[in-house]
């Protein structure tokens, strides 16, 4: 599920600042990066058996290198995914996301958007 018009998509920001802002909101980058791309996930537990939800914020370097921590990142449209163990994450609208998860995602993405406004390039 895509979250359009959040104010996050198309944001341009230094990777070090982005790491800091997302970490403060409990998004995890961990090993989800390469030299040109970054992915931040926020895990939402579920009472459903073998199901976990993830809010995903992705971006790509428009200059610099993520590995060298000097990249300038342009963010993409945030996603909500449903992880089915052991098959993987699905992001389609037909996944039937619970309203409580969608509301939580909207709240968190609003906070992230607000924080990013202070640091936009």
C-alpha positions as CSV (number, residue, x, y, z in Angstrom):
1,X,0.0,0.0,0.0
2,X,1.4,3.4,-1.0
3,X,1.0,6.5,1.1
4,X,0.7,9.4,-1.4
5,X,1.1,13.1,-0.6
6,X,2.8,12.6,2.8
7,X,5.3,15.3,2.2
8,X,8.0,12.6,2.4
9,X,8.2,11.7,-1.2
10,X,10.7,13.8,-3.2
11,X,12.3,15.1,0.0
12,X,16.1,15.7,-0.5
13,X,18.2,15.2,2.7
14,X,21.7,14.3,3.8
15,X,22.0,10.6,4.7
16,X,23.5,11.2,8.1
17,X,20.6,13.5,9.0
18,X,18.1,11.0,7.6
19,X,19.7,8.2,9.7
20,X,19.3,10.4,12.8
21,X,15.7,11.5,12.2
22,X,14.5,8.0,11.3
23,X,16.2,6.4,14.2
24,X,14.5,8.8,16.6
25,X,11.2,7.5,15.3
26,X,12.3,3.8,15.6
27,X,12.8,3.2,11.9
28,X,15.7,0.7,11.3
29,X,18.0,0.9,8.3
30,X,20.4,-1.9,9.5
31,X,21.9,-3.6,6.5
32,X,19.2,-2.3,4.1
33,X,21.3,-0.2,1.9
34,X,23.8,-0.3,-0.9
35,X,26.0,2.4,-2.5
36,X,23.0,4.2,-4.1
37,X,19.9,3.2,-2.1
38,X,18.6,3.2,1.5
39,X,15.6,1.5,3.1
40,X,14.1,2.3,6.5
41,X,11.6,0.0,8.1
42,X,9.3,0.4,11.1
43,X,8.0,-2.9,12.4
44,X,4.4,-3.3,13.6
45,X,3.5,-6.5,15.4
46,X,0.3,-8.3,14.7
47,X,-2.0,-10.7,16.5
48,X,-2.3,-12.6,13.3
49,X,-0.3,-15.8,13.2
50,X,3.0,-15.4,11.2
51,X,2.1,-11.9,10.0
52,X,4.1,-8.7,10.7
53,X,3.5,-5.3,9.1
54,X,6.2,-2.9,8.0
55,X,6.2,0.8,7.1
56,X,8.9,1.2,4.6
57,X,10.6,4.5,3.5
58,X,13.0,4.2,0.6
59,X,15.4,6.6,-1.0
60,X,18.2,6.8,-3.5
61,X,21.4,8.9,-3.7
62,X,21.3,11.8,-6.1
63,X,24.9,12.6,-5.2
64,X,27.6,11.1,-3.0
65,X,27.8,7.5,-1.7
66,X,25.7,5.9,1.1
67,X,28.7,3.7,2.1
68,X,30.9,6.8,2.6
69,X,28.0,8.5,4.5
70,X,28.3,11.6,2.3
71,X,25.2,10.9,0.2
72,X,22.3,13.2,-0.5
73,X,19.2,11.1,-0.6
74,X,15.9,11.7,-2.4
75,X,13.0,9.9,-0.7
76,X,10.3,7.9,-2.5
77,X,6.7,7.3,-1.7
78,X,6.3,5.4,1.7
79,X,4.8,1.9,1.6
80,X,3.0,-0.4,4.0
81,X,3.8,-4.0,3.7
82,X,2.5,-7.2,5.1
83,X,5.1,-9.9,5.8
84,X,3.9,-13.5,5.6
85,X,6.4,-15.8,7.2
86,X,8.3,-17.5,5.5
87,X,7.2,-16.1,2.1
88,X,8.1,-12.4,2.3
89,X,6.6,-8.9,2.2
90,X,3.6,-7.9,0.0
91,X,2.8,-4.3,-0.6
92,X,-0.4,-4.5,-2.6
93,X,-3.7,-2.7,-1.8
94,X,-5.4,-6.1,-1.8
95,X,-3.6,-7.3,1.3
96,X,-6.4,-6.1,3.5
97,X,-4.5,-4.0,6.0
98,X,-6.3,-3.5,9.3
99,X,-7.6,0.1,9.8
100,X,-5.6,0.3,13.1
101,X,-2.3,-0.4,11.2
102,X,-3.2,2.2,8.5
103,X,-3.9,4.8,11.2
104,X,-0.7,4.0,13.0
105,X,1.2,4.3,9.7
106,X,-0.4,7.6,8.9
107,X,0.4,9.0,12.3
108,X,4.1,7.9,12.2
109,X,4.5,9.1,8.6
110,X,3.1,12.5,9.6
111,X,5.6,12.8,12.4
112,X,8.4,11.8,10.0
113,X,7.3,14.3,7.4
114,X,7.2,17.0,10.1
115,X,10.7,16.2,11.3
116,X,12.1,16.1,7.8
117,X,10.8,19.6,7.0
118,X,13.5,21.1,9.3
119,X,16.3,19.5,7.4
120,X,15.2,19.5,3.7
121,X,17.8,20.7,1.2
